Each structure stands twice: as structure tokens, then as C-alpha cells.
Amino acid sequence: MLRRVLIIAALLAGTQLAMAKDLALIANKGSAVASVAMPDLVKLCKAQVGHWPDGKSVTLVVRDPASPEMKMVLEKIYSMTPQALNELISTANHGRVGHPAIMVVASDDDLVHRVASTPGAVGLVDVYAINSSVDVIKVGGKLPLEPGYPLHGN
């Protein structure tokens, strides 16, 4: 019985650690944007910015709003429930069949792949899912894992 309790406690501790992670803002390679202020990131995430300075359409790629990976994003960026974010996504994508404002994907690997293959795309992903197919954009002048980074998990 004690062994079972210890295993369950270890699994729960691992879940808490997994949820306390840094997210990175990644972009399609060759993006003209190297840094985004936190208020501008909020506008990007809420589909309030349609085009980059170079004229490319902005597409945000995120995980399912109800997923545990989105908990910090919902709190720090959206300040809304998963249901409210789903409504925002639906509204933002209305009439944009060929090039949605916000794409929802099932995994971090899917997110990185979609950002890498979509001109003008950005996404929020676990820092450990990043690979060389995308660029990392500074948020608030900081890169992930730097002290003071605003998308650090608690």
C-alpha cells in the first residue's frame, strides 16, 4: 500500500513539474520580427493584428484551449476560460477559410511543424519542443529561460 501511495505521489509531482515550464514564442524561419512586447503578444494572440510589417498575414498556432499545456497561456495572455477562447478562435477565423487567424493543433510537434510550414505563422510552444526549423522570438526583450522572461511557468 505504501509503495502504491509513493508511486502516485511521484506521478502527481511529475505532473506539477511538467505544467511548470517555459513557453517560447516561435516564428516561421525568416520572420522579420525578432522581439515582441507583452502587450503586442496579447494583441497577436487575440487576432487583433492581421499582418506583419512585411505584409505577410499573421497566423497564430496554439494547442487546444482545454489542454493542460494552455493553462498558463489562458492565464497570462488571454485572461479567459477555454470556452471563451474557443469562441474567440471561431470569431477570428470567420471568413478566413484559406488562411485562418488562429490554428489549433494536437501536439507540440504539430505546432512546430505548422509554424515552420506556414509563412507569417507564430506559435506558443514548450521550449523543449523547439527545433532548427523555426526561429525563437524574444518576449518583453527576453528569451526563454532568461531571468524575468514573462512566459515562465510557475
C-alpha positions as CSV (number, residue, x, y, z in Angstrom):
1,M,0.0,0.0,0.0
2,L,2.8,2.4,0.9
3,R,4.5,1.7,-2.4
4,R,1.3,2.5,-4.3
5,V,1.0,5.8,-2.4
6,L,4.6,6.7,-3.2
7,I,4.2,5.9,-6.9
8,I,1.0,8.0,-7.1
9,A,2.7,10.9,-5.2
10,A,5.7,10.7,-7.6
11,L,3.4,10.7,-10.6
12,L,1.5,13.7,-9.3
13,A,4.7,15.6,-8.6
14,G,5.9,14.9,-12.1
15,T,2.6,16.3,-13.4
16,Q,3.1,19.5,-11.5
17,L,6.6,19.8,-12.8
18,A,5.5,19.2,-16.3
19,M,3.0,22.0,-16.1
20,A,5.6,24.5,-14.7
21,K,7.5,25.1,-17.9
22,D,8.6,27.9,-20.0
23,L,6.8,28.6,-23.3
24,A,8.6,30.1,-26.3
25,L,7.1,32.3,-29.0
26,I,8.3,30.7,-32.2
27,A,8.1,32.0,-35.8
28,N,8.4,30.8,-39.3
29,K,12.0,31.0,-40.4
30,G,13.0,34.3,-41.9
31,S,10.5,36.3,-39.9
32,A,11.3,40.0,-39.8
33,V,10.2,40.1,-36.1
34,A,12.9,39.4,-33.5
35,S,11.1,40.7,-30.4
36,V,7.6,41.3,-29.2
37,A,6.4,43.3,-26.2
38,M,3.9,41.6,-24.0
39,P,1.0,43.9,-24.9
40,D,1.7,43.2,-28.6
41,L,1.8,39.5,-27.9
42,V,-1.6,39.7,-26.3
43,K,-2.9,41.5,-29.5
44,L,-1.3,38.8,-31.7
45,C,-2.9,36.1,-29.6
46,K,-6.3,37.7,-29.8
47,A,-6.1,38.1,-33.6
48,Q,-6.1,41.9,-33.3
49,V,-3.1,42.1,-35.7
50,G,-3.7,40.9,-39.2
51,H,-0.4,41.5,-40.9
52,W,3.3,41.7,-40.1
53,P,5.2,44.8,-41.1
54,D,6.4,42.9,-44.2
55,G,2.8,42.4,-45.3
56,K,2.5,38.7,-44.6
57,S,-0.7,37.5,-42.9
58,V,-0.4,36.6,-39.2
59,T,-1.4,33.1,-38.2
60,L,-1.2,32.1,-34.6
61,V,-0.8,28.4,-33.9
62,V,-1.8,27.1,-30.4
63,R,-2.7,23.9,-28.6
64,D,-6.3,23.0,-27.7
65,P,-7.5,25.7,-25.3
66,A,-8.8,23.0,-22.9
67,S,-5.4,21.2,-22.8
68,P,-3.2,21.5,-19.7
69,E,-0.4,23.0,-21.9
70,M,-2.6,26.0,-22.4
71,K,-3.3,26.8,-18.8
72,M,-0.5,29.4,-18.4
73,V,-1.4,30.9,-21.8
74,L,-5.1,31.3,-20.8
75,E,-4.0,33.0,-17.5
76,K,-1.1,35.2,-18.6
77,I,-2.2,36.2,-22.1
78,Y,-5.9,35.7,-22.6
79,S,-7.3,36.1,-19.1
80,M,-10.3,33.9,-20.2
81,T,-11.7,30.4,-20.0
82,P,-11.1,27.7,-22.6
83,Q,-14.7,28.1,-23.7
84,A,-14.2,31.9,-24.2
85,L,-11.0,31.3,-26.2
86,N,-12.8,28.8,-28.4
87,E,-15.4,31.5,-29.2
88,L,-12.6,34.0,-29.9
89,I,-11.0,31.5,-32.3
90,S,-14.2,30.9,-34.1
91,T,-14.9,34.6,-34.4
92,A,-11.3,35.4,-35.6
93,N,-11.4,32.6,-38.2
94,H,-14.9,33.5,-39.6
95,G,-14.5,34.2,-43.3
96,R,-10.8,33.2,-43.3
97,V,-11.1,29.7,-44.7
98,G,-7.8,29.7,-46.7
99,H,-5.7,31.4,-44.1
100,P,-7.1,31.2,-40.5
101,A,-6.1,33.8,-38.0
102,I,-5.7,31.1,-35.3
103,M,-4.9,27.4,-35.8
104,V,-5.4,24.8,-33.1
105,V,-3.2,21.7,-33.2
106,A,-3.0,18.5,-31.1
107,S,0.7,18.4,-30.1
108,D,3.8,20.5,-29.7
109,D,5.4,18.6,-32.6
110,D,2.4,19.5,-34.8
111,L,2.7,23.1,-33.6
112,V,6.3,23.4,-34.5
113,H,5.7,21.8,-37.9
114,R,2.7,24.0,-38.7
115,V,4.7,27.2,-37.8
116,A,7.7,26.1,-39.8
117,S,5.5,25.4,-42.9
118,T,3.2,28.5,-42.7
119,P,4.6,31.8,-43.8
120,G,3.8,34.5,-41.3
121,A,3.0,32.0,-38.6
122,V,3.9,32.2,-34.9
123,G,3.1,29.8,-32.0
124,L,3.5,29.3,-28.3
125,V,5.2,26.0,-27.5
126,D,7.2,24.3,-24.7
127,V,10.8,25.4,-25.1
128,Y,12.0,21.7,-25.2
129,A,9.9,21.1,-28.4
130,I,11.8,23.8,-30.4
131,N,14.0,22.7,-33.3
132,S,16.0,24.3,-36.0
133,S,13.0,24.7,-38.4
134,V,11.7,27.7,-36.5
135,D,13.1,31.0,-35.0
136,V,12.5,32.0,-31.4
137,I,11.2,35.5,-30.8
138,K,12.0,37.4,-27.7
139,V,9.1,38.4,-25.5
140,G,9.5,41.5,-23.5
141,G,13.1,41.7,-24.6
142,K,13.9,38.2,-23.1
143,L,14.4,34.8,-24.4
144,P,13.0,31.7,-22.7
145,L,15.0,30.6,-19.6
146,E,16.4,34.1,-19.1
147,P,15.5,35.7,-15.7
148,G,12.4,37.8,-16.0
149,Y,11.0,36.0,-19.0
150,P,7.3,36.7,-18.9
151,L,6.2,33.2,-20.2
152,H,7.9,31.3,-17.4
153,G,5.7,28.6,-15.8
154,N,5.2,28.9,-12.1
